[in-house]
Amino acid sequence: MEIFYTDMVDGREAKLDSEESTHAVKVLRHRRGDEITVVDGLGNMFHCRLTDDSPKGAVAEILEKVPGWGAHPYSLNMAVCPTKNIDRLEWFCEKATELGVDAITPIIGERSERRVFKPERCKKIVLSAMKQSLKAQLPTVFDAVPLKDFLSQDVPGLKLICYCFEGNARRKSITDVLNEYATKTTGIGTANHCPETPDEPKITILIGPEGDFSPEEANLAVSRGYIPVHLGQSRLRTETAALTAVTATYLHFIHY
């Protein structure tokens, strides 16, 4: 299934930028009158018919709008320390998008080996992964922020922090905590559940750098309402731990 992305939708027409237009017209050889599928990154999918097949700016008439297409019944923000090898974080961004994530926030901790992060490439990766996995919601990739600044924000919903050591607060299994949270949350629907549902579970998960969070950082997070969790007995790389947390959330809330 071919998916095209645009943020230029006015209710009657969808206009493709030059890159998407070139792909549709020159590579896939679509012509005026062909029906195509377009997503807007806001959760909406459109069945369209091409009315202008210019490779510099194709235009399509909207035939049908499908809100909440490919959506997941929760909102997930993964706050992850960028890895020293940036390819590993990019891999995580791709796979997390395929499963279901709403925001990726790079955070810089005391032990972070990478302290500079440029989001442009990751934004392109999540866009491609969104289309590949048949979704219409484009995850937000934020600029990097210091962990202490992130913890100072007022974050709603369930807040979790993953680390490898036993600190002052006893860690729980992430699956147990998600189960406890789900029993208190209403409105959990199916995989086609619209993301605007008021009672949608909101979850934020912190994942540390290669050297893990420091005990001081863990204690600060716990004091701000974050629940310490573990992901099993294995010691996982940063990107593996982050994807495991996304997978646990996805499998817990998705119902077919």
C-alpha positions as CSV (number, residue, x, y, z in Angstrom):
1,M,0.0,0.0,0.0
2,E,1.5,3.3,-1.1
3,I,1.2,6.1,1.5
4,F,2.0,9.8,0.8
5,Y,2.4,12.4,3.5
6,T,1.5,16.1,3.5
7,D,0.7,18.8,6.0
8,M,-1.1,20.8,3.3
9,V,-4.7,19.8,3.6
10,D,-7.5,22.3,3.4
11,G,-10.6,20.0,3.7
12,R,-11.2,19.6,0.0
13,E,-7.7,19.1,-1.4
14,A,-4.4,17.6,-0.3
15,K,-1.2,19.2,-1.8
16,L,2.0,17.2,-1.9
17,D,5.4,18.8,-1.6
18,S,8.0,18.4,-4.3
19,E,9.6,15.3,-2.7
20,E,6.4,13.4,-2.3
21,S,5.1,14.7,-5.7
22,T,8.3,13.4,-7.5
23,H,7.9,10.0,-5.8
24,A,4.3,9.8,-6.8
25,V,4.6,11.0,-10.3
26,K,8.1,10.1,-11.5
27,V,8.9,7.0,-9.5
28,L,5.4,5.4,-9.1
29,R,4.1,7.0,-12.4
30,H,0.7,8.1,-11.0
31,R,-1.3,10.2,-13.3
32,R,-4.3,12.5,-13.1
33,G,-7.4,10.5,-12.1
34,D,-5.4,7.9,-10.1
35,E,-6.6,7.3,-6.6
36,I,-3.9,7.6,-3.8
37,T,-3.8,7.4,-0.1
38,V,-2.6,10.4,1.9
39,V,-1.9,11.0,5.6
40,D,-1.5,14.3,7.4
41,G,0.6,13.3,10.4
42,L,-2.3,14.3,12.7
43,G,-4.0,10.9,12.7
44,N,-6.1,11.4,9.5
45,M,-6.0,9.3,6.4
46,F,-7.5,10.5,3.1
47,H,-8.6,8.5,0.1
48,C,-7.8,10.9,-2.8
49,R,-7.9,11.3,-6.5
50,L,-5.1,13.1,-8.3
51,T,-6.3,16.3,-10.1
52,D,-2.8,17.7,-10.8
53,D,0.1,15.3,-11.6
54,S,2.9,17.9,-11.5
55,P,6.1,16.4,-10.1
56,K,6.8,19.7,-8.4
57,G,3.5,20.0,-6.6
58,A,0.8,17.3,-7.1
59,V,-2.7,18.0,-5.9
60,A,-5.4,15.5,-5.0
61,E,-9.1,15.8,-4.4
62,I,-10.2,14.3,-1.0
63,L,-12.8,11.6,-1.5
64,E,-12.9,10.3,2.1
65,K,-11.4,11.2,5.4
66,V,-10.6,8.4,8.0
67,P,-9.7,9.8,11.4
68,G,-7.6,7.8,13.9
69,W,-6.2,5.6,11.1
70,G,-3.7,3.1,12.5
71,A,-3.9,4.7,15.9
72,H,-3.1,3.2,19.3
73,P,-5.2,3.7,22.4
74,Y,-2.7,5.5,24.6
75,S,-0.3,8.4,24.4
76,L,3.4,7.5,25.0
77,N,6.4,9.9,25.4
78,M,9.7,8.1,25.5
79,A,12.4,10.3,27.1
80,V,15.6,8.6,26.1
81,C,19.2,9.6,26.6
82,P,20.9,9.7,23.1
83,T,23.4,6.9,22.6
84,K,27.1,7.4,21.9
85,N,26.5,5.7,18.5
86,I,23.7,7.8,17.1
87,D,22.7,5.0,14.7
88,R,21.4,3.1,17.7
89,L,19.0,5.9,18.7
90,E,17.9,6.2,15.1
91,W,17.1,2.5,15.0
92,F,15.0,2.9,18.2
93,C,13.1,5.8,16.6
94,E,12.2,3.8,13.6
95,K,11.1,0.7,15.5
96,A,9.2,2.7,18.2
97,T,7.2,4.4,15.5
98,E,6.3,1.1,13.9
99,L,4.9,-0.1,17.2
100,G,3.3,3.1,18.5
101,V,4.9,6.1,20.1
102,D,3.7,9.7,20.2
103,A,6.8,11.6,21.3
104,I,10.5,11.0,21.6
105,T,12.4,13.4,23.9
106,P,16.2,13.1,24.0
107,I,17.3,13.8,27.5
108,I,20.9,14.6,28.7
109,G,21.9,13.0,32.0
110,E,24.9,13.2,34.2
111,R,26.5,10.2,32.6
112,S,25.4,10.8,29.0
113,E,28.3,10.2,26.6
114,R,26.5,12.1,23.8
115,R,25.5,15.6,24.8
116,V,24.6,17.0,21.4
117,F,21.6,15.8,19.4
118,K,20.3,17.1,16.1
119,P,16.7,15.9,15.5
120,E,16.5,16.4,11.7
121,R,17.5,12.9,10.7
122,C,15.4,11.2,13.3
123,K,12.4,13.3,12.1
124,K,12.9,11.9,8.6
125,I,13.2,8.4,10.0
126,V,10.0,8.5,11.9
127,L,8.1,9.9,8.9
128,S,9.3,7.0,6.8
129,A,8.4,4.5,9.5
130,M,5.0,6.1,10.0
131,K,4.1,5.5,6.3
132,Q,5.7,2.0,6.3
133,S,3.7,0.8,9.3
134,L,0.4,2.2,8.0
135,K,-0.1,5.0,10.5
136,A,-1.4,8.5,10.2
137,Q,0.0,10.0,13.4
138,L,3.5,11.4,13.1
139,P,5.5,11.1,16.4
140,T,7.1,14.3,17.6
141,V,10.9,14.3,17.9
142,F,11.9,17.1,20.3
143,D,15.2,18.9,20.8
144,A,17.4,17.5,23.5
145,V,16.8,18.8,27.0
146,P,18.7,18.3,30.3
147,L,17.1,15.6,32.5
148,K,16.7,18.1,35.4
149,D,14.8,20.5,33.1
150,F,12.6,17.7,31.9
151,L,11.8,16.5,35.4
152,S,10.8,20.1,36.3
153,Q,7.9,19.9,33.8
154,D,4.4,19.1,34.9
155,V,3.8,15.8,33.1
156,P,0.3,14.2,33.4
157,G,-0.5,10.5,33.6
158,L,1.7,7.5,34.4
159,K,5.4,8.4,34.8
160,L,8.0,5.6,34.9
161,I,11.8,5.5,35.1
162,C,13.9,2.5,34.2
163,Y,17.3,1.9,35.8
164,C,19.4,-1.2,36.6
165,F,20.2,-0.8,40.3
166,E,18.1,-1.1,43.4
167,G,17.8,2.4,44.9
168,N,15.9,3.8,47.8
169,A,12.6,2.9,46.1
170,R,11.9,-0.7,45.2
171,R,11.5,-1.3,41.5
172,K,8.4,-3.0,40.1
173,S,8.0,-4.9,36.9
174,I,6.9,-2.6,34.1
175,T,4.1,-5.0,33.2
176,D,2.7,-5.0,36.7
177,V,2.7,-1.2,36.8
178,L,1.0,-0.9,33.4
179,N,-1.6,-3.4,34.6
180,E,-2.3,-1.4,37.7
181,Y,-2.6,1.8,35.7
182,A,-4.9,0.2,33.1
183,T,-7.4,-0.9,35.8
184,K,-7.7,2.7,36.9
185,T,-8.1,4.1,33.3
186,T,-11.2,4.0,31.3
187,G,-11.8,4.4,27.6
188,I,-9.2,1.9,26.3
189,G,-10.3,0.9,22.8
190,T,-9.0,-1.0,19.9
191,A,-6.1,-0.4,17.6
192,N,-8.3,1.9,15.6
193,H,-9.2,4.0,18.7
194,C,-9.1,7.7,17.9
195,P,-6.2,9.4,19.7
196,E,-8.4,12.3,20.8
197,T,-10.3,10.2,23.3
198,P,-10.4,12.1,26.6
199,D,-9.7,9.1,28.9
200,E,-6.7,8.0,26.8
201,P,-3.9,6.6,29.0
202,K,-0.9,9.0,29.1
203,I,2.5,7.4,29.8
204,T,6.0,8.9,30.0
205,I,9.0,6.5,30.4
206,L,12.6,7.6,31.2
207,I,15.5,5.6,29.8
208,G,19.0,6.4,30.9
209,P,22.4,6.5,29.0
210,E,24.9,3.7,28.6
211,G,26.2,4.3,32.1
212,D,22.6,4.4,33.5
213,F,21.0,7.1,35.6
214,S,22.9,8.2,38.7
215,P,21.3,7.4,42.1
216,E,20.8,11.2,42.5
217,E,18.9,11.4,39.3
218,A,16.8,8.4,40.2
219,N,15.9,9.9,43.5
220,L,15.0,13.2,41.9
221,A,12.7,11.5,39.4
222,V,11.0,9.5,42.2
223,S,10.5,12.7,44.2
224,R,8.7,14.1,41.1
225,G,6.3,11.2,40.9
226,Y,8.1,8.8,38.6
227,I,7.7,5.1,39.5
228,P,10.9,3.0,39.3
229,V,10.5,-0.1,37.1
230,H,12.6,-2.9,35.7
231,L,12.4,-4.7,32.4
232,G,13.5,-8.1,33.5
233,Q,16.7,-9.7,34.6
234,S,18.8,-9.0,31.5
235,R,21.1,-6.0,31.3
236,L,19.9,-4.1,28.2
237,R,21.5,-1.5,26.0
238,T,19.8,1.9,26.1
239,E,18.0,1.5,22.7
240,T,17.0,-2.1,23.6
241,A,15.6,-1.0,27.0
242,A,13.7,1.8,25.3
243,L,12.2,-0.5,22.6
244,T,11.3,-3.1,25.3
245,A,9.4,-0.4,27.2
246,V,7.6,0.6,24.0
247,T,6.7,-3.0,23.2
248,A,5.4,-3.7,26.7
249,T,3.1,-0.7,26.5
250,Y,2.0,-1.6,23.0
251,L,1.2,-5.2,23.8
252,H,-0.6,-4.2,27.0
253,F,-3.0,-1.7,25.5
254,I,-3.6,-3.0,22.0
255,H,-6.7,-5.2,21.7
256,Y,-7.9,-6.8,18.5
